[in-house]
Amino acid sequence: MNYLIVGGTSTIGKILINSLVRQEHTCYVISRSDPERSHPSVKSLKMNILEEEIPEDYLPQVLDGMVYLPGNINLKPFRALSAEAFREAYEINFIGSVKSIQAAEKSLKRSENASIVLFSTVAVKTGMPFHSAIASAKGAVEGLARSLAAEFAPKVRVNTIALSLTDTKMANRFLDSESKMKAMEERHPMKQIGDPNDVSVLVEFLLSKNAKWITGETIRADGGIGTLKV
Ligand SMILES: NC(=O)c1ccc[n+]([C@@H]2O[C@H](COP(=O)([O-])OP(=O)(O)OC[C@H]3O[C@@H](n4cnc5c(N)ncnc54)[C@H](OP(=O)(O)O)[C@@H]3O)[C@@H](O)[C@H]2O)c1
């Protein structure tokens, strides 16, 4: 199978790609930086998804899935967020997803089991202070995913994973001391933060045929924080 992973140098992306390659799939991987290791089944393309177009001849004729990982976390009181901060969040989370899906659509529609996986935040469905920029941008992503799930059915499934704090490069500044880590773990009913390995497994499931009956969903992977009051 062929998969496009935009943001494949992320913690989740790397774990996912290693697993897909082990199963003899081919990964088309986009990010602004160079991948740390090369592999014959990993076709890397260094580009900024917001500033450039994915070249037509980069993607294969048939794509069986795509995952869009780029995003940002800009948590500030509403009054401290400029219109530009909202625009930035919208660009990297939403416009980047749109551009990637538009580039991949034709190839995805040639597959027997095509699946798109996008990323959101638990703060879309559960109101959280200081999340107005990211929650609005990810709300747009969830709306996009649901609309496209309808428009692309039955050819291509589209789902979103809504994360709470997960141990990746992006979340470093919230987790860079023992006390911060402890405090973040305590906030979650499951008393732990997100593990990128678990997220990768969930992405793989949504890409696979085992998820052939699942589309238009936003699936929370959030240690219970978005649903439970304990
Ligand atoms: N981690 C969390 O706690 C958390 C919580 C809630 C939601 N989420 C969401 O989950 C998703 C994955 O998060 P993450 O923590 O794994 O993210 P991350 O560590 O920041 O990884 C993002 C990936 O996207 C690439 N990227 C960023 N901007 C790009 C651009 N303009 N063009 C091409 N590639 C670009 C990055 O590589 P380069 O820098 O090399 O380009 C990197 O590979 C995001 O959408 C995030 O909003 C995460």
The ligand as a MOL file (V3000), in Angstrom:
LIG
                    3D

  0  0  0     0  0            999 V3000
M  V30 BEGIN CTAB
M  V30 COUNTS 48 52 0 0 0
M  V30 BEGIN ATOM
M  V30 1 N 1.0950 16.9620 20.8080 0
M  V30 2 C 0.0070 17.3930 21.4320 0
M  V30 3 O -0.0390 17.5470 22.6610 0
M  V30 4 C -1.2410 17.6680 20.6490 0
M  V30 5 C -2.4180 17.9990 21.3360 0
M  V30 6 C -3.5790 18.2530 20.6080 0
M  V30 7 C -3.5460 18.1860 19.2140 0
M  V30 8 N -2.3850 17.8740 18.5800 0 CHG=1
M  V30 9 C -2.3750 17.8370 17.1170 0
M  V30 10 O -1.8180 16.6200 16.6670 0
M  V30 11 C -1.0910 16.8230 15.4510 0
M  V30 12 C 0.2830 16.2110 15.5620 0
M  V30 13 O 0.9610 16.8680 16.6060 0
M  V30 14 P 2.4960 16.6630 16.9340 0
M  V30 15 O 2.6820 17.0770 18.3410 0
M  V30 16 O 2.9160 15.3100 16.4730 0 CHG=-1
M  V30 17 O 3.1490 17.7610 15.9750 0
M  V30 18 P 4.6870 18.1340 15.7200 0
M  V30 19 O 5.5610 17.3160 16.6270 0
M  V30 20 O 4.7990 19.6110 15.7670 0
M  V30 21 O 4.8920 17.6340 14.2180 0
M  V30 22 C 4.4180 18.3500 13.1470 0
M  V30 23 C 5.0250 17.8030 11.8670 0
M  V30 24 O 4.6200 18.6260 10.7770 0
M  V30 25 C 5.7600 19.1120 10.0700 0
M  V30 26 N 5.4270 20.4610 9.6140 0
M  V30 27 C 5.1060 21.5330 10.3720 0
M  V30 28 N 4.8640 22.6050 9.6020 0
M  V30 29 C 5.0150 22.1960 8.3130 0
M  V30 30 C 4.8970 22.8540 7.0640 0
M  V30 31 N 4.5590 24.1390 6.9630 0
M  V30 32 N 5.1300 22.1410 5.9280 0
M  V30 33 C 5.4900 20.8350 6.0030 0
M  V30 34 N 5.6070 20.1580 7.1690 0
M  V30 35 C 5.3760 20.8300 8.3160 0
M  V30 36 C 6.8950 19.0590 11.0860 0
M  V30 37 O 8.1680 18.8740 10.4980 0
M  V30 38 P 9.1250 20.1120 10.1000 0
M  V30 39 O 9.2050 21.0070 11.3050 0
M  V30 40 O 10.3720 19.4360 9.7200 0
M  V30 41 O 8.4460 20.7650 8.9470 0
M  V30 42 C 6.5430 17.7940 11.8440 0
M  V30 43 O 6.9870 16.6610 11.1030 0
M  V30 44 C -1.0830 18.3470 15.2070 0
M  V30 45 O -2.0470 18.6650 14.2390 0
M  V30 46 C -1.4810 18.9320 16.5460 0
M  V30 47 O -2.1560 20.1600 16.4250 0
M  V30 48 C -1.2430 17.6160 19.2550 0
M  V30 END ATOM
M  V30 BEGIN BOND
M  V30 1 1 1 2
M  V30 2 2 2 3
M  V30 3 1 2 4
M  V30 4 1 4 5
M  V30 5 2 4 48
M  V30 6 2 5 6
M  V30 7 1 6 7
M  V30 8 2 7 8
M  V30 9 1 8 9
M  V30 10 1 8 48
M  V30 11 1 9 10
M  V30 12 1 9 46
M  V30 13 1 10 11
M  V30 14 1 11 12
M  V30 15 1 11 44
M  V30 16 1 12 13
M  V30 17 1 13 14
M  V30 18 2 14 15
M  V30 19 1 14 16
M  V30 20 1 14 17
M  V30 21 1 17 18
M  V30 22 2 18 19
M  V30 23 1 18 20
M  V30 24 1 18 21
M  V30 25 1 21 22
M  V30 26 1 22 23
M  V30 27 1 23 24
M  V30 28 1 23 42
M  V30 29 1 24 25
M  V30 30 1 25 26
M  V30 31 1 25 36
M  V30 32 1 26 27
M  V30 33 1 26 35
M  V30 34 2 27 28
M  V30 35 1 28 29
M  V30 36 1 29 30
M  V30 37 2 29 35
M  V30 38 1 30 31
M  V30 39 2 30 32
M  V30 40 1 32 33
M  V30 41 2 33 34
M  V30 42 1 34 35
M  V30 43 1 36 37
M  V30 44 1 36 42
M  V30 45 1 37 38
M  V30 46 2 38 39
M  V30 47 1 38 40
M  V30 48 1 38 41
M  V30 49 1 42 43
M  V30 50 1 44 45
M  V30 51 1 44 46
M  V30 52 1 46 47
M  V30 END BOND
M  V30 END CTAB
M  END
